[in-house]
Amino acid sequence: MNEQTPNTSQDILYDLRDGIGRITFNRPQARNAFTFAMYERLAAICEEANRDRTIKVLVLQGAGDKAFASGTDINQFRAFTTPQHALEYESRIDRVLTQLEQCRVPTIAAINGACTGGGAGIAACCDLRIGTKTARIGFPIARTLGNCLSMSSISRLTALVGPARVKDLIFTARLVGAEEAASVGLLTEVVEDGAALQTRAAEMAALIATHAPLTMTAIKQGLARLMTRLTREEGEDLILMCYMSRDFREGMDAFLNKRPPQWKGE
């Protein structure tokens, strides 16, 4: 039986079947870039998984073959005019990503194509990440918008790949290919193509769904307790330095007008 959870938007599709919830980011025309409403919908699904014990696993994927998710839709930043706008944005992202990371059930990111910015942040929150050979993962913010990662995202990424690799990813703004991503821990497994990705994600989800849920919850919570995180408040000065800068405005304008940004460092 197929249970379809009501959804007020088609930007995120959610299908629950046999204890496996499939979340599809459904904006292929925008490389599955996230609106604020999509972040909230993702958080709501995680909350549902925490309450509903029939849900055993969540699989996250992007519609189409171009992108898993390319981060936050740039148009969402147009209204940023005050420090509070920047802080509220990062607070929202931290809250949603933390809900995903701390979700009771195991989460699997099925990555095909680009997985960048906030999309890579979402993938990093998942317990397992399977990618196709065309998967490309990175945080190219140093050449696009000139913004920064939240303290939680920096902590999470550092736990995955280490501080030296984080600097490499951010400073070079490069996207890591599938094989390298697997070698450094950004991917758990690499498969041939989109069809193989769907098959493997389904197999892994079905396997995990048969295993002891308390064991997996204990491991997830135990690992979370091992990781020391800076709070969002401890990084507010860095968030404001970037989001309130002239460079951030320049980055947005350059991105939307498809031209190289002219950075001033101010």
Secondary structure as UniProt FT lines:
FT   STRAND          3..4
FT   STRAND          12..17
FT   TURN            18..19
FT   STRAND          20..25
FT   HELIX           28..30
FT   TURN            31..32
FT   HELIX           36..51
FT   TURN            53..54
FT   STRAND          57..62
FT   STRAND          67..69
FT   HELIX           74..77
FT   TURN            78..79
FT   HELIX           83..101
FT   STRAND          107..111
FT   STRAND          114..116
FT   HELIX           118..125
FT   STRAND          128..132
FT   TURN            133..134
FT   STRAND          136..138
FT   HELIX           140..142
FT   TURN            143..145
FT   HELIX           151..161
FT   HELIX           163..172
FT   STRAND          176..177
FT   HELIX           178..184
FT   STRAND          189..191
FT   HELIX           194..209
FT   HELIX           213..226
FT   HELIX           233..235
FT   HELIX           236..243
FT   HELIX           246..256
FT   TURN            257..258
//
